[in-house]
Amino acid sequence: MRIFIQSTSLDEIRPMAEAGLVDGVALPAARVNGTKLVDDVGEQLSVIAHVLALPICVPVSVLQAVDIYREGRELARQSDQVIVQIPFVEDAVVPIRKLVADGVKVCASYICSGAQAYLAAKMGASMRSVQVEDLDGQGQRS
C-alpha cells in the first residue's frame, strides 16, 4: 500500500515527504473542477515536481471517453512524475487502455469493490485509489 497526501500546499506536503510518511501527492479533484485552490495546473505541477521527487496523481476533470483521453495525454505531458487519476466509470475503460498503451501512468479512482479493482488492473491502471473514509464507512479496516 502506498500513501499519498491530498494537498496543493508545499507547506503541508514537504514535512510529510521529508519524514518519509508519504509516497506521493494527490491533487484534490476540486483543483480541476473550477474552484480557486490552484489557478494554473501546469504551474502547480511544476512547482511540486521541482521541489519534491514524488509521484503526483492529477485527476481529470471530465467524464466522457474522448475528453478523458485528451486531458489524460495533456496532463501526462506536464511532468514525468504525473500519474493521471481517472474515475473508474463505464466511459473510462477505453481511455484507460489507450492511455496505458501510450505509456501514461494511470490511477483508477472511485473503486468501490474488489471486482472493480480487478477490472481496473486488467485495463492497465497501475494504481487503484481507495479513500480511507470510504473503507471506514463500509466498516472495513484500513
N, C-alpha and C positions, 0 to 999 in steps of 0.2 A: 504494500500500500504506500502511496506517495501522498504527501500533504502539501496542498497549495494554499497560500494566503490570498484571500479575495480582497484586493485593495488596489488603489491607484496612487497611494501616498508612499513616497520613498521613506518618509519618517516612520511609517508603520512597517514597511517591508524590510528595510535594511537591518534593524536589530534582530528580527526573526531569522533572516538569512545568515547573518554573522554568527548567531548562536547555533546554527545548524538545525533549527526547528522546522524549516520548510524546505520543500523540494522544488518549489516553483511559485509562480504568481498567476492568479486567475483574475483577469479584469472582470468587474461586475457587468452583467448584461445591461444594466441601466446606463452604463457608459456608452453603449451603442444605441440605445433606444431613445435618444433625444434629450436626456437630462444634461445638466451642465457640470457633471462630475469631471469630464475631460472635454476640452474643446476640439482638440486635434488628435485623433487616434495615432497617426504616424509619429507625431511629436512625442506623445506619452510613451509609445513603444520604444522609440529610440533612446529616450532618457533612461527608462528601466533597463533596457538591454545593454546600454553603455555602462551603467553603474554596477549591474549585477549579472553574473553569468548563470542565470537560471532560465529554465523554460517558462514561457509566458503563454497561458491559454487566453485566447481572444475570441469571444463569442461573435457569431454572425448576427446580423440584425434583421434578417429576412427569413421567410419560411417557404418560399416557392423554389422548386428544384433548380431552375435556371439561375435564379438570383443567388441561391446558396453557393452554387459552383463558382459563379463570377466573383462574389465577395470573398469566398474562401481563397481563391487564387490571389486576389488583391492583398488580403491580409498576410498570406504566406510570403509574399514578396517583400514585406516590410522588414523582416529580420529572420535569420536562421533559427532564432530561439522561439519563434511563433509556433504554437500548436493551435490550429483552428478548432474552436469549440462549436459543435453543431448539435442542436436538439434532435434527438432520435425520434423523429416523426416520419410518417409514411413518405412524404416528399423528399426526405433527406437521404434515403437509401441509395439512390443512383448517384447523387452528387458526392456522397462519402466515397463510394467506389471509384469514381472518376478522379477525385482529388488524391486519393491514396495512390492510384495508378500514376498520377503526375508527380508523385514524390512528396506530397504535402502531408505533414503530421496532423492527424485528426483525433479529437477527443469527442466522444458522444456523450451528450448530457441528457437530462430528464429520463434517466434509466430507472424504471420502477419495478423490474423483476429480473430474475436470473435469465429468463428466456430472452428478454430484450438485450441484456448484457452479452449473451452468447451471439445473438444476431448482429449486434454492433461489431463485435470482434470478427465475425465471419465476413462482414463488409470491409474490414480492414482497419477499423478505428484502433489505434494503438493504446488508447486510454478510454476509460469509461468514468464519467463523473457522477458520483452519488453524494448528495448533500447529507451531512451528519444529521441535520434536523429531520430529513425525510426518514432516515433509519430510526431515529428516536420516535418519530410519530407513528411508525409501524410496529413499535415495540421490539425492534432489532437492537442488538448490541453493536456498538461502534468500536 
